[in-house]
Amino acid sequence: MTESIAKEIGKEVKKARKENGLTQQDLSQKVSISRSYIADIEGGRYIPSVEILISLSKELKIDMNLF
């Protein structure tokens, strides 16, 4: 179950990042986390903390209810 949640979050983050015309590096700088951590989130390898999810949702202009 946790794995499917991680993959869903990753899918939504990647989709929103691309729709906003951002690279992983751009996004990582805006939310103050490493580019590799963005890649791990998008790849469904990690579930980000609530704090990181809030930062991502604000930066990517996505509804937290998607998560």
Rosetta constraint file for C-alpha pairs under 8 A:
AtomPair CA 1 CA 5 HARMONIC 6.42 0.50
AtomPair CA 2 CA 6 HARMONIC 6.20 0.50
AtomPair CA 3 CA 7 HARMONIC 6.28 0.50
AtomPair CA 3 CA 44 HARMONIC 7.08 0.50
AtomPair CA 3 CA 45 HARMONIC 7.73 0.50
AtomPair CA 4 CA 8 HARMONIC 6.17 0.50
AtomPair CA 4 CA 44 HARMONIC 7.93 0.50
AtomPair CA 5 CA 9 HARMONIC 6.17 0.50
AtomPair CA 5 CA 47 HARMONIC 7.72 0.50
AtomPair CA 6 CA 10 HARMONIC 6.09 0.50
AtomPair CA 6 CA 41 HARMONIC 7.24 0.50
AtomPair CA 6 CA 44 HARMONIC 4.58 0.50
AtomPair CA 6 CA 45 HARMONIC 6.58 0.50
AtomPair CA 6 CA 46 HARMONIC 6.09 0.50
AtomPair CA 6 CA 47 HARMONIC 5.15 0.50
AtomPair CA 7 CA 11 HARMONIC 6.04 0.50
AtomPair CA 7 CA 41 HARMONIC 7.99 0.50
AtomPair CA 7 CA 42 HARMONIC 7.31 0.50
AtomPair CA 7 CA 43 HARMONIC 6.68 0.50
AtomPair CA 7 CA 44 HARMONIC 4.01 0.50
AtomPair CA 7 CA 45 HARMONIC 7.47 0.50
AtomPair CA 8 CA 12 HARMONIC 6.28 0.50
AtomPair CA 8 CA 44 HARMONIC 7.36 0.50
AtomPair CA 8 CA 67 HARMONIC 7.83 0.50
AtomPair CA 9 CA 13 HARMONIC 6.13 0.50
AtomPair CA 9 CA 41 HARMONIC 7.39 0.50
AtomPair CA 9 CA 42 HARMONIC 7.28 0.50
AtomPair CA 9 CA 44 HARMONIC 7.18 0.50
AtomPair CA 9 CA 47 HARMONIC 7.48 0.50
AtomPair CA 9 CA 66 HARMONIC 7.99 0.50
AtomPair CA 9 CA 67 HARMONIC 6.11 0.50
AtomPair CA 10 CA 14 HARMONIC 6.08 0.50
AtomPair CA 10 CA 41 HARMONIC 5.09 0.50
AtomPair CA 10 CA 42 HARMONIC 3.62 0.50
AtomPair CA 10 CA 43 HARMONIC 5.83 0.50
AtomPair CA 10 CA 44 HARMONIC 5.15 0.50
AtomPair CA 11 CA 15 HARMONIC 6.13 0.50
AtomPair CA 11 CA 42 HARMONIC 5.95 0.50
AtomPair CA 11 CA 43 HARMONIC 7.69 0.50
AtomPair CA 11 CA 44 HARMONIC 7.72 0.50
AtomPair CA 12 CA 16 HARMONIC 6.06 0.50
AtomPair CA 12 CA 66 HARMONIC 7.81 0.50
AtomPair CA 13 CA 17 HARMONIC 5.96 0.50
AtomPair CA 13 CA 41 HARMONIC 7.88 0.50
AtomPair CA 13 CA 42 HARMONIC 6.30 0.50
AtomPair CA 13 CA 56 HARMONIC 7.65 0.50
AtomPair CA 13 CA 60 HARMONIC 7.82 0.50
AtomPair CA 14 CA 18 HARMONIC 6.17 0.50
AtomPair CA 14 CA 42 HARMONIC 5.65 0.50
AtomPair CA 15 CA 19 HARMONIC 6.17 0.50
AtomPair CA 16 CA 20 HARMONIC 6.14 0.50
AtomPair CA 16 CA 60 HARMONIC 5.93 0.50
AtomPair CA 16 CA 61 HARMONIC 7.93 0.50
AtomPair CA 16 CA 62 HARMONIC 7.25 0.50
AtomPair CA 17 CA 21 HARMONIC 6.38 0.50
AtomPair CA 17 CA 22 HARMONIC 5.41 0.50
AtomPair CA 17 CA 23 HARMONIC 7.13 0.50
AtomPair CA 17 CA 24 HARMONIC 7.71 0.50
AtomPair CA 17 CA 27 HARMONIC 7.40 0.50
AtomPair CA 17 CA 60 HARMONIC 6.26 0.50
AtomPair CA 18 CA 22 HARMONIC 5.78 0.50
AtomPair CA 18 CA 23 HARMONIC 7.29 0.50
AtomPair CA 20 CA 60 HARMONIC 6.76 0.50
AtomPair CA 22 CA 26 HARMONIC 5.66 0.50
AtomPair CA 22 CA 27 HARMONIC 6.22 0.50
AtomPair CA 23 CA 27 HARMONIC 6.29 0.50
AtomPair CA 24 CA 28 HARMONIC 6.01 0.50
AtomPair CA 24 CA 35 HARMONIC 5.68 0.50
AtomPair CA 24 CA 38 HARMONIC 6.28 0.50
AtomPair CA 24 CA 39 HARMONIC 7.03 0.50
AtomPair CA 25 CA 29 HARMONIC 6.26 0.50
AtomPair CA 25 CA 34 HARMONIC 7.80 0.50
AtomPair CA 25 CA 35 HARMONIC 5.20 0.50
AtomPair CA 26 CA 30 HARMONIC 6.39 0.50
AtomPair CA 27 CA 31 HARMONIC 6.28 0.50
AtomPair CA 27 CA 35 HARMONIC 7.76 0.50
AtomPair CA 27 CA 38 HARMONIC 7.83 0.50
AtomPair CA 27 CA 59 HARMONIC 7.91 0.50
AtomPair CA 28 CA 32 HARMONIC 5.63 0.50
AtomPair CA 28 CA 33 HARMONIC 5.00 0.50
AtomPair CA 28 CA 34 HARMONIC 5.45 0.50
AtomPair CA 28 CA 35 HARMONIC 5.16 0.50
AtomPair CA 28 CA 38 HARMONIC 6.49 0.50
AtomPair CA 29 CA 33 HARMONIC 6.59 0.50
AtomPair CA 29 CA 34 HARMONIC 7.49 0.50
AtomPair CA 29 CA 35 HARMONIC 7.94 0.50
AtomPair CA 30 CA 59 HARMONIC 7.35 0.50
AtomPair CA 31 CA 52 HARMONIC 7.58 0.50
AtomPair CA 31 CA 55 HARMONIC 5.98 0.50
AtomPair CA 31 CA 56 HARMONIC 6.68 0.50
AtomPair CA 31 CA 59 HARMONIC 7.43 0.50
AtomPair CA 33 CA 37 HARMONIC 6.74 0.50
AtomPair CA 33 CA 38 HARMONIC 7.46 0.50
AtomPair CA 34 CA 38 HARMONIC 6.61 0.50
AtomPair CA 35 CA 39 HARMONIC 6.33 0.50
AtomPair CA 36 CA 40 HARMONIC 6.16 0.50
AtomPair CA 37 CA 41 HARMONIC 6.15 0.50
AtomPair CA 38 CA 42 HARMONIC 6.13 0.50
AtomPair CA 39 CA 43 HARMONIC 5.96 0.50
AtomPair CA 40 CA 44 HARMONIC 6.23 0.50
AtomPair CA 40 CA 45 HARMONIC 5.15 0.50
AtomPair CA 40 CA 46 HARMONIC 5.93 0.50
AtomPair CA 41 CA 45 HARMONIC 5.90 0.50
AtomPair CA 41 CA 46 HARMONIC 5.14 0.50
AtomPair CA 41 CA 47 HARMONIC 6.38 0.50
AtomPair CA 41 CA 48 HARMONIC 6.88 0.50
AtomPair CA 48 CA 52 HARMONIC 5.82 0.50
AtomPair CA 48 CA 53 HARMONIC 6.12 0.50
AtomPair CA 49 CA 53 HARMONIC 6.17 0.50
AtomPair CA 50 CA 54 HARMONIC 6.11 0.50
AtomPair CA 51 CA 55 HARMONIC 6.36 0.50
AtomPair CA 52 CA 56 HARMONIC 6.05 0.50
AtomPair CA 53 CA 57 HARMONIC 5.98 0.50
AtomPair CA 53 CA 64 HARMONIC 7.70 0.50
AtomPair CA 54 CA 58 HARMONIC 6.16 0.50
AtomPair CA 54 CA 64 HARMONIC 7.23 0.50
AtomPair CA 55 CA 59 HARMONIC 6.13 0.50
AtomPair CA 56 CA 60 HARMONIC 5.84 0.50
AtomPair CA 57 CA 61 HARMONIC 5.47 0.50
AtomPair CA 57 CA 62 HARMONIC 4.85 0.50
AtomPair CA 57 CA 63 HARMONIC 6.40 0.50
AtomPair CA 57 CA 64 HARMONIC 6.18 0.50
AtomPair CA 58 CA 62 HARMONIC 6.74 0.50
AtomPair CA 62 CA 66 HARMONIC 7.63 0.50
